[in-house]
Amino acid sequence: MKAFWTATALAVCLAGCSTVPNEANTLPAVSGQTSEEARIADLLSRMSIERKVAQLVQPQINSFTAEDMRRYRFGSYLNGGNGGPYGDEFAEASEWLKLADEMYLASVEPLEGNEPVIPMMWGTDAVHGHTNVIRATIFPHNIGLGATRDADLVRRIGEATATEIAVTGIDWNFSPTVAVARDDRWGRTYESYSEDPAIVAPLGAALIEGLQGRQGDPDRLRGQHVIATAKHFFGDGGTDQGVDQGEVTGDIESLKAIHAAPYPAAIDAGVEAVMASFNSINGRKMHGNEALLTGVLRDELGFDGLVVGDWNGHGQVAGCTNTDCPQSLLAGLDIYMVPDEWRGLLETTVAQVRDGTIPMARLDEAVGRVLRVKMRAGLLDEFVRPSQRPVAGRYDLLGSAEHRAIAREAVAKSQVLLKNNGVLPLKAGATVLVAGSAADDIAQAAGGWTLTWQGGGDLDNEYFPGATSIWQGLKAATEESGGTAMLAPDGDYTTRPDVAIVVFGEEPYAEFAGDRKNVAFSDEEGLALLRRFEAEDIPTVAVFLSGRPMWVNRELNAADAFVAAWLPGSEGAGIADVLTGTEPSTGRLSFSWPRGCDAGPVNGPEKALFPVGYGLSLTQRSSLPMLDESCDALLAASGSDWFVNGRFEQGITAVAGGVALPDLRGAGGGVTARGIDRNAQEDSREITFTPGSALTISQTEEGEGAYRIVYRVRQRPQQTVTLTTGSATLSLTQPLSVAAEKDWREMVITEECASGLGNELTIASEGAFTLDIATIERDNLPEGTACSF
């Protein structure tokens, strides 16, 4: 065999070989006599410092190219929540597989000398199915699966999800979340199976077994299986006031008893990766917490896989930045998730190894852990491009009938019947009115982490081919029983129905954007419909979509039956299965349901209207008394926060050139808005104006107070920029020029400079200009407060 492949031979292989052999990367032979450790030691002995560090750096697909992969040889990479192949987050599955091939082939090109070639791994957030990809099956979020208590079902969901991931050539899933959510104000509550670690642990372990295969199985981590990740270690569900990425305080042993409790089961199930949490524990960020990442996770719990960071989580460690953080590696992190600033981190980390800041032994330990996982997954046995693996390119498996049947089963088993005065199950042959804007909205039923990071927005049903909305499922079931179904989002009808089903709930969100100050459900669309039908003496069924238990006493009082449907995903027929009695009502709460709307957490029966384990069968009739409808949170001033944590508050809209920009994202009229990171992932926006363009942000209802805008200008404007509110137009050109290159600043617009403040802001630019915005708020400041920029 020749020492090096010729360029011609390599080109031929790149064009069509299924296996990509390479003499220059000779690996230890695969045999029962060759231990993992011996193989790893051999590879490490032949790797340069630069290649070792690259194994620990994980960029995201929209910030690097195949040429960068060829040059730097990253050990892994990811697609972010809004990232897709070639910049298209709605790309077809074939494009995902095409990119997987391109990156893989770049990663296995020959290297000079005896340095081994190490194939890369692609990681993705497939947290309730392979939901970054159109046509994939969308399973219920974990909060719904917690209500099933069915580990076998969750294992089958893991298997189906792994298969659909493998279809697109991806190796690694950042799932399951095994957080124990203890404060439902947290925006990630729906990613948790339960507030009870005894419910979380077996379900998390089951999903791991489904994704990876069971311990001892010959096809574990091979074929239709992928690498799993238990996350986020640990305490992510226990932050004070439910603040995402916040502080967890308390006696460490007591905290471990709740929040670390699911990890032994995950480790016993063979999980190969653990993701560090964003949060702090008693003042120390987890990404730099050696006592927990090493002392507890490895020394105490015996985990021997790799620890991966979360999105720039290392940059939050004291003394660190996104491009400079030896502290995380020294604490026990093995892979830095550094989506965009990977080049700077590579350079500084290599320098820190060379100057001894990072000992070579620690570098080799971290790289060895990455190699060990790749070895167990078969990535080092033979080089096979993603498109030539067993189910790659089998696009018929995306959203297959078998997988959708599993999802439909999961939807039915996750429904929790909280109230039933006898209207359920629906009678055969009934005339059924289905009301509420969410009834025929698959995106709302699916929630966050669905095609886009935050979900919802402009995602209409056309984005979900093959899926079934709740309305479509109810229509089919009603007609099958000989009845008639009518869709009326606004509740209007010409033929009086026998029963009205009102579908309503939370708009989609993800992570910190879903953090709340209380759990009072304030949107009154569903309430108005329920009260209208109650007044017209039409029996009602409330179907409530939410990522957490919420105070809905008003809706419970107005409805004859109330179903907690959670975030069911793409198979809305599973709801109809329960409402019609085709399937039994077996779902039971895995979270305490709040009696009052106060801000504090509700764990256990003391503050619960319905405790963990509650749920009615279809044969049971509830004797729910009239509930207290008073709630101070509903009387509090609203609309003061216009844009916070990367989302608009209810009633706030943005328009450019007649095109709506939901949550200040998208393009229209010469304005382009995209998410950027300030304190957290995509919590801010970069807004680019072309010459003569304008952006208008407005409030639907009458508001009051001065405007406070946190902004940043990277380059001074070259032509006039104005801000108009009410009858006042202010020139921002000079203050924005002063603010250029000075990081984030606050602009305060009061009556002193803009008499008659209106309910909308219009920013217009005569020239090309870019402005970053972090927050927009209205605040009642003392009379006479001056404007400031």
N, C-alpha and C positions, 0 to 999 in steps of 0.2 A: 504494500500500500504506500502511496506517495506521502511525503511529509506534509504537503499542503495541496489543497485543491486548486486547480487552475481556475482562472476567471471564467473560462468557457464552461467548465463543468459546473461551477457554482451557478452561472446564469441558467443553464439547463435545469438544474434542480429547483431554482427559484420559480421557474416557469411551470413546473408540474410534478416534482417529486413529492410523494406523500411522506416519506421519511427523509430527514435532512442529515445525513451522516457528515462527520467532520473530523478528520484525523487530528487537526490542531487542538482539539478540545478533549483528547483522550480521557475517558472516565474510567474509574476502577470497574472491573467486570462485575456484573450482577450475579451473585451466587450466594448460597446459604452461608458460605464461609467468610464472606466479606461483610463486616459489620457496618452499620450506619456510620459509626464514629471513625472507622478507618477510611471510609470513602470521603467523609467530610474533611478529615485531616489532610488527605491527599489533595483535594481541591483547594483548600485554604493555602497549602504550601506553594501552590503555583499561581495564586492570584495576586495582582498588584494592589497596592493600597487604594488606588483610584477605583478599581473594579470592586473591591470589597465595599467601599463606601457607597458606591452606586447601588449595591444590593439593598441598602438601607434607606434609599430615597424613593419616594412614591409620588410622582407627579400625576396630574389629571390630563385626560386625552386632549383637551382643547388648549393646552399650554406647551405642548412639545410635538415633534414630528418623528416620523420613522427615521429620518436622518439623525435626529438627536438620540434616538434609541441606539442606532448603529454606532454612534460615537461614544456615548456614555455608558450604555448597557445597564439601564435601571433594572433593579431586581423585580419591580412590580410597578403597576400603574393602576389608576382607577378612572371611572367616569363619575363626575359629580352629579348631584341631583338634577341639574339643568344641562348636563353635558351629553352630547351625542356624537356619533362619528362624523368627522369632517364639519363640525359645527352645527349639525342638524339634530336637535333633540328628538325629532319625530321621524328619524330615518328608519327605513324598512330593515327587517332583521338581516337581510343579505348584506347591508352596508356595515352592520356590526361585525359580521363574520369576516367581511373583506378587510376591515381595519385590524381585526385580531390577527389575520394572516400577515398583514404588512408589518405589524409590530413584532410578531414572533420571528419572522424571517430576518428582520433587521437585528434581532437579539441573538441569533445563532450564526451570524456570519463569522468566518474564521478570524482568529486573532493571531498576531505574530508570536513567534516563539512557542513556548510550551504552555502558555496561559490558557486555562480551560474556558470554554464557552458555557455560559449558564443561561438557559431559557428564562424568559420573564414570566410573570403571572399577571393576569388582568383581574382586578377586584371590582365588584359592583354592589350597590345597595338594592338587593332584591328582597325587600322586607315583608312583602305580602304577595309573593309571586314575582316573576321577572318583569316587574311593572314599569321598567324604563323603556320597554319595547312594545310597539303597537302589535296587537293581536295576542299578546300573552294573557294567560289566565290571571285574573285578579282575585286573590283570596281575601277573606275577611282579615282585617287587622287583628293583632294579637289580643286586644281587649275582648273581641268577639270570640276568639278561639279559647280564651280563658273561661268563658261562659259555657263551653262545651264539656270541659274536663276530660276530653277524649284524646289520650296520648296517641292511640293508634291512628286516629284521623289526622292529627298533627304530623305524625311520621309520614303518612301518605302525601300530605301537602308538601313536606320537605322533598320527597322523591320527585313529585311532579315539578316542583320549582327547579330542582337541580337539573332535570331533563331539559326544561325550557332554557335554562342558562347555557347548558352544554350545546344546545342547538346553535347558539350564536358564538360559540368558541371561547367563552369566558370561563376562567378557572376557579374563581374564588368569590364567595358571597359574604358580605358583611352582615350576617344574620346568624342566629336569632338575638334579639334584644331580650336579655334576662333581667332587666331592671324590675325592682319591686317598687312600683309607684305608690307613694304614701301621701301625696298631696295632689288632688286632681286638678289644681290650677296649673300644673305643669303641662307645657305644650306637647310633651311626648307621652302623655298618659296612655294613649291608645296603642303605643308600642309595647306596653307592659301587659303580661297575661293577667296579673292580679296584684292587689295590695298584700297578698299572703304568699310568702316565699314557698310554702308547702304546695301551692298550686303552680307557681312559676317553675320550680325546679324540674318536675317530670315533663312538662310541656316543652321547655327549652331543650332538654336532653332528647326528647323525641324528634324535634325538628332537626337537631344536629345529626341524629342517626338517619333521618330521611335524606338530608343533603349529602352526607359523606358516605353513607352505608354503615352498617353495624360493625362493631369490633369483631375481627376474625373473618368477616366475609371476604371472599377472594376478590370481589369487585369493589371493595371499599376504596374510595377516592379515585376510582377508575371509571371509564366508560361514561355512564350517565350520572355520575356523582361529581360533586365539586367540594372544594374546601369550605368549611363553615367557620364562623366567627362568633364567639360569645361576647356580648357587649352590654354596657360599657363598664369596665371594672374600675372602681365600684362605687356605689352610692348615688348614681345618676338619678334615681327616683326618690331621693331623700333630701333634696336641697331645701333650705329654709324658704318658706312661702311658695314653694314650687317653682322657683326661678331657674330657668334652664342655665346650665353652666355655672351655677351658683355654689353656695357654701353648704356643706353638710357638717353639722356639729354634734358632739356627744362623745360618750365613752366608746372607745374604739371596739371593745368586745361586743358591746350592745349593738353597735352599727354593723359589725360583721355578722351578727346573728340574724339580721334581717337582709342586708344588702349583699353580703358575700355568700349567703346561703345557697343560691342556685348554682354557684360555680363548681362545687364538688361533683354534682350530677353531670354538669357539662363536661368536666374533665374525664369522669368515668365513661361518658359516651364517646370520648376520643376527640373532642374538639381540638383542631389544630392551630387555631388562632384566637387570641383574645384582644379586644380593642380597649385601649385606655380611655377613661372618661374625661370629659371636659371639666368636671366639677372639682372643687377643693374639698378636702377633709381636714377639719380643724385648722384651716388656714394654709394648707399646702396643696397646690395643684397636683392632681393625680399623675399628670405627665412628667412630674419631677419627684414623685414620692417613692423613694427607694424602699422604705419600710414596708410599703404595701405592694408595689409592683414586683419586688424581688422577695422581700421577707415573707409576705403572706401568700401571694399568688404562686410563687415557685417553691420556696423553702417549706411553707406550711401545707399548701394544697397540692404540691407536686406537679404543677403544670410544666410540660416540657416542649410546648410548641412555641410559636412566635407571638410577640406583643406588638401590635400595630397602633400607631397614634390615630387620633381623629383629626379632622380638617384644621391644620395649623395649630393643633392643641399645644404643641411644644412651645409655640411662640407666646403662650400665656404664662409660662413658668417664670417666676421671678428672676430677673437678670437675663432673660432670653429674648430673642426676636425670632421671626420666622426663618431667618437665614443664619442664625447663630445660637445653638443650644446644645452644648455638650452635656449639660445637666440631665437632659432626658435620657440620653444613651447611657450615661453612668447610673441613672436610677433604675434602668431595666427595660426601657423602650428598645425595640429592635428595628422597627421601621418607622421613619418619619413620614407622615402624610403631609406633604408640602405641595399643594396643588399647583401653584404658579411660580413660586420663588425658589424652585429647585436648584437652579444654577448657583445661586449664592450660597445655599446650604451645602451643596456638594463641595464648593471651593473651601469654605471655612472648615468643614468637617475633615477634609483631607489635611488641611494645614494643622488642625488640632491633633490629629493622629501623629503627624510628623514631629510636632513640638512636644509631644508627651502629655498634652492635656487629656487626651483620650488614650488610655493604655492599649497597646496592641492586643493584649489578652482579651480586653472587653470588646474590641472591634471583632476579633475572631469569634468570640462567643456569640455575638449578635448575628454575624453572617452565617455562622454554623447553624443557628436556629432556622434561618431562612432556607438554607440548603436542605436541612432535615425535612422540612415540610414539603419542599419541591420533590425530594427523593421519595417520600411516602406517597406523594400524588403521582408518581411515575414520570414526572417531567424530566428526570435525569436518566431514565433508562434507555430511551430512544427518542430522537428528535422527530416528532410528528407535528406538522403544522395543524393549527386548529381546525381548518376545513376538512381535514382527512381523518378526524377522530370519529368514533362510532355513530353518534347521532347528529353531528354537525351538519347544518344545511337541511335537516329534516324539518322544514318549516311547517309541515302538516302537524307537527307535535306542539307547536305554539297554539295555545287555546284549543287543544284537541277535545273531542267529545268526552274522552275519559277524564281529562283534567278538569273540564268544566263540571262534570258530574260530581267530582270530589268537592269542588268549590261550592256547588249547590247544596250538597250534603252539609258542608260546614256552615253555610248561611242558615239553613233550617235549624241546625243544632245550636246555633249561637243566639237565636232569638229568645229574649227573656220577657215573658208575659207578666207585667206588674199589676194589671187590673183587668177584670173581665166581669161585667155585669150580666153576661149571657149572650152578648152579640156574637161572640166567637164560639165555635168555628162558624164561618159564613155558611148560610143555608144554600143548598143546591138550587139553581134556577133563579137566584136573586138578581135584582137590578142594582149594580154597584157603581157608585160614583167615586172616582179616584181624584183627589184634589191635592193642591200644594205644588209649588214650583219644583220641589225635589223629586216628585214622583217619577218623572221621566228624565232624570238627570243622572247618568251613570257616574260622571265625575264627582258629584257630590256624595253619592253612595260609596265611592271608592276612597275619598279622603286624600290626605297628603301622600307623598311618595308614589304618585301615580302619573306616569309619563313626564311630569315635571316635579320638581322638588316639593313645592307647596301644593300642587294639585289644583283642581278647579280652574278658576279664571275663564279663559276662552275655550276650554275643552268641552265641546259639545259631543253628542253621541256619535258623530261621524268618526271621532278619533278612536272609537272602541268597536271595530267590526267584530261581529260574532258574540258580543256581549248582550245581556238582557237587562233592561231597566226594571225597576220595581213595577212600574205601570205595565210594561209588556208582560211580565210574569203574571200579574193579577188579571190582565185581560185574557190571556190564554187559559188560565185556571177557571175563571168565571164562565167563559164560553164553553169550556169542556164540560162543565156541570149543567149546561143548559141555560145559563143566565146571560145577562147583558152587562157589559162594562163600558163606562163613559169616562173619558179623561177631561177634567176641567180644572186646570191649575188655580183659577180664581174662584172656584166653587160654584159657578153659575151652571144651571141645568134647565132643560125644558121638560124632561120627564122626571117626575119625582122618584128618587132612588129609595130602595129598601134600606140601604146602609151607605154611609160615606166613610171612605178611608182617607185620612189626611196624613200626608207624608211631609215632614218638615225636619229641620235640625240645623246643626252647625255647618257653616261654610268650611271648605277644606283648609288645612293649615299643616305646617310641619315645624318641629322643634320650637325654638324660642318665639317664633311668630305666633304660636298658639298659646303662649303663656297668658294667664288671665289673673285679674285682681280678685275675682270671686267666681263662683260656679253658678250664678244665677243666669238662666237662659232668658235673654231679654228680647230676642226677635219675636215679634208678635204676629207674624203671618199665620202660623199654625194655630195660635190661640184664637185669632179672629175667626178663622174658618170653623174651628170646633164650637165656638160660642154661637156662631150663625146657625150651624146645623142643630145645635141643642135647642135654640129658640124655635126652630122650625120642626122640632120633634122628630128629627131624623137620627137614628142610632149612629154612633160614630166609633171608629177605630183610629187611634193615634199611633202612627209609626214614626218613632223618633230616631233620627240619625245623629250620632254624636261620637266623639272620641273619648268621652268620659261620662260618668254619672253627673247629672246636673239638677239644680233646683227647678222643677217644672210643676210645682204644686198647682198652678193655675190650669195648666193643660190636663193634669191628672183629674182635677175636679170636673172639667168640661167634657172629658171623654168617657164613653161607656167601656172602652177597652183601651189599654195602653201597652205598647210593645217597645221595649228597648232593642232597637235593631242594630246599634253600633255602626260600624262602617263595613257593610257587607261585601262591597266589591262589584264584580262584573256579573254575578249570577243572581239577579233580583228575583228569579222564580223561586228561590229558596224561601223567601218571605211568604209568597203565596202558598207554598206547600204547608206552612204552619197555619196561616190564617184560614185556609179552607179545610184544615184537618186531615189533609193527605199525609202529613207527617205529624208526629206528636210534638207537643211543646215541652222540650226537655232542658232548655237553656236555664242556667242558674247563675245569679250574680257572682262575679269574682271580685267585685268592688262594692263597698258600702254605698248605698244611695242616700244623698243628703236629705234631711228633714227640713233644715232651714237654709237660708242663703247667706249665712255669715261666711267670712273669708277663710276661716281655719280649715285644716284637713279633717276628713271624716274617715276614721279607721275604727272598726268595731261598732257594736250596737248602740253605744251611748248617744251619738248624734245622728244615727241612721234612721231613715224612714223605712228602708228595706235593708236588712243585713246581708252580708256575704252568704250565699247559699239560697237566697230567696228566689222564687220563680214559680208561677202557677202552671199547672197542666191545663189542657183545654176543658177538662171536665170539672175543674174547680171554679167556684164563683167567689170573687173577693168581696169583702164587706168593708171596703175602704171608707173611712169617715171623711167628711168635708175637711180639707186641709187648709191650713193658714196660708193666705195669699199675700200677706204683708211682707215686704222686702225692701229694706232701706237702700240696698244696692241699686234697685231700679229707680230710686228717686234721686240718686246722685247725678251731678252734672255729667252730661255725655258730650261726645264730639270734640273734646279738648285736644285729644291726640289725633292728628290727621294722618301722619305717616310715621310709624314707629316699628322697629324690628323688621323692616322690609315689607310691611303691609299697610294698606289703607284701613283705617277704621271704617265701620259701617257708615254709609252715606257720603263717603268721599270718593270723587272720581277724577280722572285725568284724561284730557283730550288734546290731541295735536293734529291739526289739519282735518278735523272731523273724525279722527280715528281714536277709539278708546284705548287707553293704556292701563289695563288692570294692574293694581299694585305697582304702578309706575314702572311698567316693564313692556317693551315692545317698540314698534316704530310706526310713525305716521307724520305726515305733513312736514317732513324734513327733520324731525326730532327722533332720536334713538335713545332709549333708556335701557340700561342693563344692570344686573346686580353686581355689586362689589362688596368686599369685606372691610368693615371698620372694626367692630368689636366681636363680630360673629359672622358666620357664613352668609353672604349676600344680605346683610342687614341694611345696606345703603345702596344708592344708585349713582351711576355715572350717566349724566344726561348730555348728549351731544347735539348741538344745534347747527344746522346748515344755514347759510346766509338767508335772512328774511323769515326764519321759522319762529314759532311761538308755542309754548306749552301752557295750558290752563288747568289748574287744579281747583276744584270747587267742592262746596259742602251743600248737600241737598237741602237740609233744613237750616233755619236761621241759627247762626252762631253768634258768639260774642268773644271779645278779648283780643289782645294784641297777638301778632304772629311772631313766633320764635322759630327760626330756621337754622339748623346746624349744617354748615356747608364747608366746602373746600374748593379752592381754585388752584389748579396746577400750573396753568399758564395764563397770563393776563390777557383780557379781551383786547382785540385789535380794533373793534368797532363798537358802536353803542349797544349796551344791554340795558333793558328797562324792566321794571316790575310794576304792574298795574293792579290795584285793588280798589274796589268801589269807583269813585270818581277821580282818584289820585293816580298819577303815573310818575314813578321815581326813576331817575337815572342811577343805575348801579355801576356804570362803567368805572368811575373813579374808585369807589370802595372795593370793587372786585379786583381792580389792578393792585391796590394796596394789599389785598388779602392773598394775592398770588404767591405760591410757594411757601406759605406760612402754616400749612397743615389746617386742621379743622378749626372753624370759628363759628360764632353765633351771630345771626342777624336778627334784630328785634325791630318790628314795624309796628308803631303805635299811632294813635290819633295825632300826635305832635307833628308827624311828617306826612301822614296819609289820612287826612280828615275824612270821616265817614267810611271807616273800614268796611269793605264788602265781604261777601262769603265766597270769594274766589280770588285766586292769585294767577296772574298771567305773566310769565317771563318770556321776553322776546329778545332776539339778538339780530342785529343787522349783519353781522359777520359770522364766520365759523367760530364756534366757542364750545367749551366743555365745562360743565359745572357738576360737582359731586354734591349730593344731598344725603344726609344721614337721618334727620328727623324734621318734621314740621308739626308744630303744636300751636294751640291758641291758649293764652294765659291772661287772666284778669289782673293786670298790673296796676299799681297806684296811679291815680289821675296825674297827668303831667309827666309821666315817664318818657324820657327822650328816646328817639330812635337811635339804634346803633348798628354798626355793620362790622 
